[in-house]
Amino acid sequence: MTDPQHDPATRPLDDWWRSAVVYQVYPRSFADADGDGTGDVNGIRARLPYLADLGVDAIWISPWYPSPLLDGGYDVADYRDINPEFGTLADADALIAEAHALGLRILIDLVPNHCSWDHPWFKAALEAGKGSPERDLFWFRDGKEGLPPTNWPAAFGGGAWQQIDDGQWYLHLFDISQPDWNWDHPKVIEEFDAILRFWFDRGVDGFRIDVADSMAKDAALPDVPLHNGEPTREKYVGNPFYDQPGVHTIHQRWRTIADEYADTPQGPRVFVAEAWLSPAERLAQYVRPNELHSAFNFDALRAAWDAKELREVIDHTTDNLWAVGAPATWVLSNHDTIRHRTRYGRAHKDALEGAGVVPTDLELGLRRARAAALLELSLPGGAYIYQGDELGLPEVEDLPEDVLDDPTWERSGHTVRGRDGCRVPIPWSGAEPPYGFGPGNGQPWLPQPADWAPLTAEAQAGDPDSHLTLYKTALRIRREHPALGEGRLTWDPDAPEGVLSFTRDPGFRCVANLTDAPVPLPTHQKVLLTSQPLTDNTLPPDTTAWLEA
């Protein structure tokens, strides 16, 4: 059943990313090699065989740069080094080489909208004073009659401008510790060109672009409209700091740099965009042939567990991305969102609002998470797996307030708990915390639940019915089956309401039952894999089956 196009040993180098399954590593929470409670580069190195055995094609590593970690590493102080808490450049070089030896590619985060207030250029701007060339690298402006230059809101709460001692204000679309770069300045443009080449030359295979729709701003600095008396946070068409036309010029420049490496033995370097944009027509502009290679599809992540809504998202996404020659890229969870086991186990509205602890049926969520995994991995294009999702980890919703680390907690006046619940260090082995996260019994930087022993990778490894085994089996079949990965799908016109059923050529059918009653399966088709056991050849509720069509 193995097809050369889907065999990693023979797949063309220039298109690996179009169907890749990428595993996201959040470094602080993946694996701790030195026992200080914080994950690190050598911890990732030690777990590379696990990732290769899981069956993914590549690893995306969230920011590993020097940082005060006021926003989990997305406040970058130096784009050309490794955070000393995580290791050294030599450790990173070793990780890249060892991953490549195992057939795994490495993507890292690029954070181009903002840096840390510890970045040397921002420190110099603060010291240099009004009107200095150093301040031109950022968005320093005078206020308006004691008020900020605009009414723009910050993503983590409050306003997007911070006043300094000399009276000027600087722009930060996120936390006050993250000043925005001025992408109208040629020195900023040239600096990021050099950063890309620095890491490409070290062997990195690509970048995930953080908030890829935010770098360009409307220099006229217009206010945003009010919604219920507050500045809107919507990414409406014409928003002065999101999805501005200038971002495409930046991406086109970066694509040219990546294409310089296309003829190297390692193959092309690639980009994936993080851009929370709807509808898909807007997202498609980011993956035109001369721009970024792929973009996360967050419409599917936001969709309810509802067949009609999911089918509309799948159709709308694939139609618009195929129109520009790009593959879809599916994702169920990441370091910024509530884990999908929890999300699918409770009311969808509450899941998106993230408004603290709400009633959750984790068993229902687990069944749906298993079904969703098989649905995601059977769709055309690529897919991303967030660390621990292969273990069926739920969101940790009861973290003590005194350990909450996300800046959203402070910026919201302690009304929004933030994203720490999906960033709890993952369990590897043992019966109690720290579950093999690091050597000895030292506790990790965020506390792990006392009931996670059955969820460890060790506990699930030998269980044929475990969540981990489901992922490993699905990824093996995906690699072997010639219908999976990039391609097209055809919906079954006779599927019952509430059932997603489609075929992919050659010889594959996916049936996902999102109803509350069993549905019959075709009796003449061989079952390849199911997310739950079948009963008399019927597919239970909240279950997905893969069949030979």
N, C-alpha and C positions, 0 to 999 in steps of 0.2 A: 504493500500500500504506500510505501515511501515514494515521494515524487521529488526529482532533483531540485525543483524550485522551492521545496519546503524542507530540504535537508540542509542543516546549517553548514555542513562541510562543502556543499556545492552551490548553495544559493548565491546568485550574483551579488557581488559586494555593493553595487551601486543602488540596490533597492531593499536592503535588509530592513530599513526603518519603516517601510510601507506596511508591513505585517507584524512588526516586532511586538513581543510582550515584554514590558519593561517593569522592573521591580523598584519601587521607591524606597530608599533608605533615608531615614531621618537620623543623622549621625548620633545625636545625644541619646537616642532611645533604642538603638539597634543592638549593639554589643560592646561591652566594656572590657578592654584587654588589661588595663593596669589597676583595676580595682578602686578607682576614685569615685565611682558612682555615675560617671558620665561616659556615654558611648564614645568610641574613638575610631580612628582609621585602622589601627591594628585589630580592633574588634571586628571590623568589616572584613579585613583580610582573612581572619580566622574562620569566618562563616561563608567565604566564597564557595567552598565545596557544597554547602547546603543549598545555595542559590543555583549553582549549576545542576545539582540533582533535582531541584524543584522544576527546572525546565524553562526558565526565562531566558530571553535573548540578551538583555542588557540591564544595567543598574543605573538608576538616576539617584545621585547623592545630593540631598539638600545642602544648603551652604555650609562649607567646611572652613571658611576663611577666618582670619583673625577678626574678633568681634567682641564687644562688651556683652553680647547675648541679651540685649534688652528687647529684642524681638526674635528670639530663637535663631540668631545667625543671619537674619535678613537685614541686619544693620552692619554692613561690611566696613571694616576699617582698613583692609588691605586686600586687594583682589588678586595678589600674586603670591600668596602664602597660605599656610594651614594654621588654624587656630591652635596654639600650643596645648590647649586642653584636649585636642583631638589628635595631635601628633606633629609630624614634620613633613616638609616637602619630599624628603627621601622616603618616608612611609607612603605618601601618596603615589610616588613613582613606582614603588614596589607593588602597591595595590593595582595600579593600572596594568603593569606587566603580568601579574599573576591572574588577573581577571581575563586578560587577552589569551593567556595560555589555556584557560578553561573554556574559551569560546564565548566569553561574556564581554560585551562592550560597556563603556563607561560614559555616562552623561553627568554633567555637574550643573549646578544652578548658576545663572548669571542674574545679578540684581542691578539693572541699569537705571531704574527710575530714581533711586536714592542711595545714599551711603550711610555710614554712621557718623555721628557728630565727633567721633574719635578719628575719623579719616584725616590725615595730615593736611589735605587741601582745605577742608572745612575749618580746621583749627587756624590755618593761616588766614582764611577769610574773616574769621572773627577778630583776629588780631590786627588785620590790615586797615579796617575802618571803611567808612562810607566812600563810595566812588572808586574803590581800589580794583585793580584787575582780578585780584583773588576772589572778590565777591561776585564778579561777573560769571564765575563758574557755577553759581547757584542762583536761586531766585530770592535775592534780597531786594526789598522794596520799602519805601516810606509808607506809613499808614495814612488813613483819611480821617482827620480830625479826631485822633486818638483811637480810631478803630483799625482793624486789619485792612490790608489793601483790597481784599474781596471777602465775600461771605462763604467761601468754599469750605465744605466740611472735610474732616479727616476720617479715613476709613475706620480707625480704631476709636472714634468718639471725639467730640469737641470740634474746634475749628482747625483749619489746615495751616494757620500762620502762628509763629511764635515770635514774640518781641524780645529783643536783646537790649543790653544796657545803653547803647547809644541811640535807641529809639527806633531803629529799623526792625523790620520783620523778615523772617525767612520762611519759605514754603516747605511744608512737610505733609504730603498727602496721607501719610500713615502716622507713625509716632513722632513726638517732638525730637527724639533722638535720631531721626532719619531724614536729614535735609535732602530735598530734591535737587538732582543735577539739572543744569541748564543746557539742554540739548541743542540750543541755538548757537552754542559756543564751539568753535572748531577744536579747541583743546580737549573738550570732553569727548567729542567724536573720535579724535585721534587716540585718546587714551583707551577707549574701549576697543578700537581696532587692535591695539597692542595687547590688551588683555586676552582677546580671543586667540591671537596668534601664540601668546605665551602658553596657554593650555593646550591648544591644538598641537603645538610642537612637542609637548610633553606626552602626547598620545591620547588625550581625551577625545572621545568619538563625537561629542556633541554637547549642546547646552539646552537646558530648559530655561526659557526666558520668563523671569518673574514679571508679573503685570506688564505683559508685552504691549498693552494698549495705552500705556500711561506716559511715556517719556516726553512726547511733544505737548506743549501747552499753547493756548491762544495768548499771544503776547499782549493783546489788548486788555487782558485780565477782566473780562466781564463777570458780573455776579451770576450765580445760578438761580433758577426760579425757586420760589418757596413752595413747600408742600406742608399743609397743616401748620403754617407759620414758621417752619424750619427750612433751611436750605436743603434742597433735594439731594439725595444720594443716588438717584437713578442715572444710569449711563445712557441718557437720551441722546439721540442724534444731534450733534452740535455741542455736546458737553465740552466746556473749554479745557478740560484736563484729562479726558478719556476719549480714545478712538479718534484723535485728531489726525488729519491727513498726513502730517509730518512723520508719524511713526512708520509709515510705509517706506519712506526714503531711508530711514535708519535700517530697517529690515533688509531692504534691497542691497544696501552697502554690505551688511553682514553676510548675506547670501553669496556675494561676490568673493568675500574672504574664505568662506567655507568651501566654495567651489575650487579655490586654488589647490586644495588637498585631494581633489577627486581622483587623480591619477597615482596617488601614493599606494604602496602595497596594503596599507590599512583600509583604504577605501574612503568614501566621502565623509566629511563631518556634517552633522545635521543639527537642526533646531526644532524644538517643540514649544509652542506658544501657550502661556497661561493668559487667557483673555476671557473674562467672564462677560461674554457678549451674546445677546440674543436679538433677533433670530439668527439662524445659521447663515443667512446671506451676508451679514456683517462679518461673521467669523471667517467666511470663505475668502474675504479680501486679504487675510493674513497668510494664506497658504497658496497664493497664486504662484506660477512656476518660477518667478524671479524673487520670491520672498521666502518665508519660513517653510520648512518641510511639512510640518504637521501642527495641529492645535488640539488641546484637550476639548472634548465635547462635554460641557457642563450641563447642557439641557437634559441629558440622560441622567446625570447625577441628581439633578433637582426634581426629576419626574417622580410622580407617585407610583406605587406598585399597582398600576392600572394598565390593562392591555391596550386600550384605545390611545391613552396618552403616550405610552412608550412607542407604539407603532408610528404615531405621528412624528415623534422625535427622531426615530430611526430613519423614516422616509425623508424628512426635511433635511436632516444632517447629511445623509448619503447623497441625495440629489444635488444639494448645493456644493458639497466638496468635490464630488465627481465632476461637476461642471467646470471646475478649474484644474482638474487633473490631480487632486489631492486625495489621500485616503482619510477615512474617519479614524479618530483616536478615542477610544472609549475608556471611561474611568468611573469607578463606583465610590471611591473614598480617597482622601489624601490627608495631609497634615493640617489642612485648614477646615476640614468638614467633620461632622459627626460620623462615626463609623457606620457603615451601611447596615450591619446587623442590628444595631440599635435603631437606626432611622426606619428600617422596614418593620420594626416591631412596635411602632407607635404611630400616632396620627401624623401624617406627613407635614401638616402645617406647623405643628409644634416642633417637629424635627428641624425644619428650616430656620425657625426663629431662634432656636438654641436658648430658650428662656429658662434655663435651669433644669431641675429634675422633673420629669413628667412620667406618667405610667408607661411602662414598657414591657411587652411580652417578648422576652429574649428567645424563647423557643420558637415562636412564630417568626421572629426576626432571623433566627438561624436557618429555618427552612427556606425563607425567602432569599437569604443571602446565598445559600447553596444554589438555588434556582437561578438567581441573578448572575452568579459566576459563570454558569454554563451558557446562559443567554449572551452575556458579554463576550465570552471567548469564541462564540460561534458567529458573531457579526463580522461583516467585511471590514478589514483594516487592522489597526493595531490596538493594543490594550495596555493599561497600566494597573499594577497591583500595588497597593499601599502595604508597607510592612505590617505583618500581623493579620492582615485580612485573610491570608491563606490558612491561618489558625482559627478563624472565626471569632476573633476578639471583639467584644462589645466596647462601646464607649464607657469610660470610667466617669460616672456622673456625680460621685460623692467625694471627690477630692477635698481635703480640708482647705478652707479658705487661705490659711497661712502658707500653703505651698503653691498657690496659683501663681504662675509665672508670665502668662500672656499679658501683653500691655493693654489688651481690651478690658481686662478686669479693672485696672486703675483708670483708664481713660473714660470708662462708662460710669464712673462713680460707684463701682462695686454692684452694678446691676446686671452685667453680662459676664458670665464666668469665662468666656473665651474658649480657646482651642486646646487647652491642656489635656482634656479628657481623651483625645485621640492620640496624644503624644506620650502616654505612659510607656515606659520601657517594656519591650516584649519579653515573654517568658520562654526560656529555652529548655530547662530541665529542673527536676527536683520537685519537692512537695510543698515548698513554702518560699516566700520572697527571700532573696532576689531571683529565684528560679533560674540560676545559671547565667544571669545577665552579665556578671563579672565574677572574678575569683573571690573566694571567701564568702562571708556573709554580709559584706558592706552593702548598705541600702542605696538604691539608685536615686537620681535627682528628683524624680517624682515617685511616690509610693505606688506599689502594685497591689491589686486586690488579693485578699487572703484565699479566695476560692478559684484561683487560676491554675492550680496544679493539673486538672484534666486538659487544659488548653495548651500545655507546653509542647514544643516541637518534639521532644523526646516521647511524651505520652502518646502523641498522635501518630508517630512514625510507623509503629507496627500494627495499627488498627486499620483494617481494610475499609471501615465505614467512616473514618474520621474526615474532618474538613480538609486537613492537609493532604490526605490520600486522594480526595476528590480533585483537588487542584493539580496534584502531580499527574494523575491519570488524564485529566482534561488537557493539560499542557502537552503531555506525550502524544495524545491523539491529534491535537491541533498541529503539532509538528509533522506528524506522519501523514495526515489525511490531505490529499491533493485539493480538496474543496475549501479548506480553511485558510485563514489569513486574508490577504487581499482578494478582491473579487466582487461578485454581485450576489444578490439573493432574489428569490421569487416567492412571493407570499402565496399561501395556500388559499384559494378562493372559497373553499368549503369549510374552513376552520370555524368552529363554534364561536359565538360571542364570548370574549374574555380569554381566548386562547390565541397565543402568538405561534403560528406555524409557518415555516418557510423552508425552502430547499435551496441548496447550493450545489452547483455542478463541479465535479462529477460525484453523484451518489451520496449526498448528505442531506438529512432533514433534521431540523430542530423544532421541537414542540414544547412550549412553555404554557402550563396551565395556571392562569392567574384568577381562576374562579374559585368558588367555595365548594365545588363538587367534583368527583372524579370524571375524567373524560376517556373514552376508548382510544387506543392507539391502533394504527394499521397492523393487522395480524401478519402480513407478509414481509415486514421489514425487520431486519436484525437490529436489536438494541445494542448500541455501542457503550452508552453510559447514561445513568440517571442520577438526579440529585437526591432522590428518595427511592426506596424500593417500590416496585410496581405491585399491584394487586390484580391478579387475573387479567393481565395485559391492559389495565386501565392506569391512567396517569393521575396520581392523587393531586389535590389542590396544592398550590404553591410549589410545583415541581416542574423541572425541565428534563426532557429526554433528548439524547442524540441518537439518531437512527441512520442505518444505511438505506438511502432512498432507492 
